[in-house]
Amino acid sequence: MDDRTALSTGPPGSGPWTPLTAESLLRRLEWRVVRRLDGRLQGDYRTLFRGTGIDFTDLREYEPGDDLRHIDWNVTARMDTPYVREYVEDREVTAWLLLDRSASMGFGPVDRQKSLVLAEIATTIAHILTRGGNHVGAAMFDGDISTIPPGQGRKQVLRISRALLRPPTPSPAKDTTDLSRLLRAALGLARRRSLLVIVSDFITQPGWEQPLSLLTRRHDVVAIQVVDPRESELPAVGMVYVEDAETGEQIFVDTNDPVFRERLAAASQQRQEELVAAARRAGTDIHPVATDDDLVRALVRISELRRRRRR
């Protein structure tokens, strides 16, 4: 099969233009990302992508540092002292990658748009999890929702990567992304407790918080937000047209105007604070990864934050 796509290792005219394939992307990530992660995390990927298991094994008295979510309140009330449930972690998990391929994911530098960062993150996570014997599936939103059933092995990783490198299906009407459709689809896809990894820029219509809250009650959810610095800080390049990638709406702005740039930065910061607060109310954290981030450092940062949250 010919894996060639519109994504490439560099923009046309900048030198040799090599179409990016699923195989070449995976090989590059194995060398530049997974190999370095092995050294940084020393093989302990559970703190990065794994949650606690669901198999109840025993009860014991509460000790400082125990997860308060594991307190058995019925036993605690009867014994008049806190008791916690102990669980055994599953050896294998089923993971679902919930991937936003909407129009706004096409924003960013020519050679590293948000869509490419999404493909790198998803391919890396799928490779790491399948390497450990886990099943990984994917649900992708680009106006419609397409799914790849859970599977194992390198072929499954390439299947997911190949789907992400294909151009998104053109939407007949420009409209803002409704992320809640993807999250509601996940409610039906993940029948048993699973690891759910959401990768999106979270530029979406309201209403995604409620299905996210339903997912976090049953599953271990990791929410990764792909961002580009220019979405909040425009360079001073004079009068330019700025287009909304979701709706196609254009406005003419003066990027040399410091007041305009300050208002843009303030609006972006407020939106981010509201997003983080909404996600926390729904039961998870937002982990931003920028188009100019080193992917290894970003994933290690997520690992450390998740480890601290579990203490």
PyMOL commands that set and color helices and strands:
alter all, ss='L'
color gray80, all
select helices_A, chain A and resi 22-41+46-49+68-70+73-79+103-106+114-131+153-165+179-189+209-218+229-231+258-282+295-310
alter helices_A, ss='H'
color red, helices_A
select strands_A, chain A and resi 55-61+83-88+94-100+135-141+145-151+195-200+220-227+239-243+250-254+286-290
alter strands_A, ss='S'
color yellow, strands_A
deselect
rebuild
show_as cartoon
